[in-house]
Each structure stands twice: as structure tokens, then as C-alpha cells.
């Protein structure tokens, strides 16, 4: 969740890709679904939806990555996720800036 995973091939606005992470110890497995929402002023807005990879948790949270469209490097990310820690009882707000 804290790292942006770029698509293997170029994606048009409205297109998307997924990354799946298996369960690791007490941390449940997750599926990150990314959708390119827009590209403007050299910045790509990418929506991220976090879900369990077991399909029992269809959505645990969502956020927005702002990506430099030329370099592919992330600029910022804001997300709210529930269900990854403390037995699924804790909501985590993640904010990253470069």
C-alpha cells in the first residue's frame, strides 16, 4: 500500500491493473486495484482500491496516488484502509509526500 506499483504496459485513462500480495504472518493478503483516472498538467491521478485477496473482504479501503506522468515517480498518496492491522478493527490513514 505504501509503494506505488506501475503497470507493466501503458494504460489509457479509465484503464487499470492489479497487484496481489499473499498473506504474510499475521498480515492478511491484499489485492490492490489501480485505475488511471486522469492526466493533466504533467500529473497522473491513479485511484487505488485495497481489497482482501481472498474475496471475503471486497473493499478494505481506497486512495489516490499522484504520479509524475513523465518520470513515473510518485508525488503523493492519500488513502484510508481498514482491516489490515489489529484484527481488522483499526482504520489507518496513510499520507505520503515527496
Buried (B, 14 or more C-beta within 10 A) or exposed (E): BEEBEBBEEEBEEEEBBEBEBEEEEEEBBBBBBBBBBEBEEEBBBBBBBBBBBEEEBEEBBBBEBBBEBEEEEBBEBBBBBBBBBEEEEEBBEEEBEE
